[in-house]
Amino acid sequence: MSTDLGVRTRERALRHRTAVGVAWLLVLLLGGAAAVLGLGRLDQSFTASGGPGHRANQAVQERYGNGAAVAPLVAVASWPAGADVRAPGAAGRFADAVRRAAGPGARTVSYAGTGDEGFLGGDGRTVYALVYPGAGAPDLAGLTAVEEAAVSLRGDLRSALPEARVEVTGVLPLQHDSALAGPGAVALAVKAACALGLLVLLALVFRSAAGVLAPLLLAGATSVGALVLVEAVAGFTEISFVVVYLVPVTALVLAVHRWAQPPGPGERSAVVAGAAGAAACAVLALFPAPFLRSVGVAGLAVWTVGTAAALTLTPVLRSLTTRPRSPRAEAPGRAGWRSGPVPAAVGLVLLVLAAGTATQLRVGNPEAHALVASGPARDGLDRLASAGVPSGVLNPLEVLLPGGVDPEAAAARAARVPGVLLAAAPRGDEWRRDGTAVVVVVPEEEPMTAAGAATVSAVRSAFADGAAGVGGLGVADGPSQVGGATEADGSGVTSGPAQVGGSGVVDRDLVDGVYGLLPFAVPAAALAALVVLLLLSAPAGLPGAGAAAGAVFRAVLAAVAPAGALTVLWQWGPAGTGAVTGWVPLVVGVFAFCVSLDRSVASAAGGPSWAGLAAAGAGALAVLAVGIGPQVELALLVSGFAMAAVLDALAGHRRARSAPPARRAFRSSSQLV
């Protein structure tokens, strides 16, 4: 592949500018409509597929129709002082009211059905129940159904139990309340300021109306084209919905950066960086983890469409400007924005420190107290806390038992695991179906905490001991399993190992199944990018092996650093989330790798030193304008994008080399004298 292809493609695009313009307009319009219609092809579960927890959740979902990966609702009722919540009347009324309010198909469990005092508050007058609504799949539609069920459950219980204080909480209601809260007046003002700041930045940098609109048009066309490609791939393999966040932000930063490059070197660097970045993302897409495959396919699509736009649409847009004005130039011997080696060194040190801090990252959903500050769901969480009920009840585990295993014996075994608040084996038909049974295990701590993660691992180990048989769990009348062999019962149900699922096990699957592959995936992707850079740098007139290795090293450092920054800002910071949503560092890391690699290659090709800062500033302002608000997971993602762009731009922004003064040619010795 020759990098002269970029120059030839640019010239060909200029000769057929009308056709090129019409083609990209169709991509933007028709592709936009196709991208919106094709969003349903993307996997909307946000879970790590393929792990044991995911398989357990699928089995529960298929057999029982709810629960598993979807955290249950928690109904809380507090009676006036002096009431005895253990009395059959009070406990039974509460359980019956919850069952009726939950509706058909729901699964409920509380003190009345189990006699387990773990369902009672320490204040002696509070009781709670776990409610798995009848409709609740781990996708956007299913989560919406659970949120609606929470509102209905709260209203019906308050009508049925007027003498008690009733609240309904849970992970999804807490997240729903944060979304309903919306940004306040200050946040709206900041969002507007960021949106205006984006336009002002582009106007100051490119000094024309075309300079403001053209990068946005390039970003839009790249985003739409890339999403169409990703959705086409999603037709025959699983692609996560997280790509919807990765594609447009990466496309915007690349578009601004490439619009700042001068013709000629800009096309050559676009080809080299595009090929290297595409190779790295293609390697990620080959790894057997859906999240890695998703971000790899998305990155590959952005590089492919973005490079095509840089070679065809960019020169056409430049030619259509009535009064072409180049971006702000740097005077010889003076670097743009008065930058020197000290800011670059500081940025590099920050990048290294952040990358080191990434080793302390804890993967998981934010802790419940950090999801929302106020609202009906937060009232329920506070009611549980004041009654002495630990927050681990929001993320119970579900153990799917095969035929022939005694549920009561299994629950007793789980209850002995350190860190388990209670383990119950409800007897209703909704908990025992087709020869199988579900046991509910409630941990004391939330699964994203160190103690909660240890409890999840211990419960898994407790049931893994019986993986080759059901010994130790208790065997009811029926089939048995000896030495790993299985035999079917009369209903056709085959006995096998118990499976541990629930909303909390997904984080552990993500750590084991995705983050466990990163020590292999990151070096493989970096090596692929390095090989392509070495092959194409010489034809493009770029520096040799040292510069190529430095560009890849900085890109890898830039990809790791945001995880450390998120750890400091959110996991340890004032928000106290305790963990960082697992897919966020993956998305932000791929974004940082892409923009860092493009900046390094363009800089080596002679691009302006201010281009990286301009692109980073545009990206940061854009994501802040869209994402500022009370939703914690969105704030995590937005801050990660912003910090990744700015940190890398600061670390890579160096003073432009002064052009040596022109030496006068002397024609004779007398002139020399």
Secondary structure, DSSP 8 states (H G I E B T S, - for coil): --THHHHHHHHHHHHTHHHHHHHHHHHHHHHHHHHHHGGGGSB-S-S-TTSHHHHHHHHHHHHHSS-TTS--EEEEEE--TT--TTSHHHHHHHHHHHHHHH-TT-EEE-HHHH--GGGB-TTSSEEEEEEE-SS--SSHHHHHHHHHHHHHHHHHHHHH-TTSEEEEE-HHHHHHHHHHH---HHHHHHHHHHHHHHHHHHHHHH-SHHHHHHHHHHHHHHHHHHHHHHHHHTTTS--BTTHHHHHHHHHHHHHHHHHTS-TTHHHHHHHHHHHHHHHHHHHHHTSS-HHHHHHHHHHHHHHHHHHHHHHHHHHHHHHH-SS--------TT--GGG--HHHHHHHHHHHHHHHHHGGG--BS---GGGT-SSSHHHHHHHHHHHTT--GGGGS-EEEEE-TTB-HHHHHHHHHTSTTEEEEE---STTTEETTEEEEEEEESS-TTSHHHHHHHHHHHHHHHTTTTS-TTT-B-SS---BTTB--B-TTS-B----EEEETTHHHHHHHHHTGGGHHHHHHHHHHHHHHHHHHHHTTTT---HHHHHHHHHHHHHHHHHHHHHHIIIIISSTT--SSB-THHHHHHHHHHHHHHHHHHHHHHTT--TTHHHHHHHHHHHHHHHHH-SS-HHHHHHHHHHHHHHHHHHHHH--------------SSHHHH-
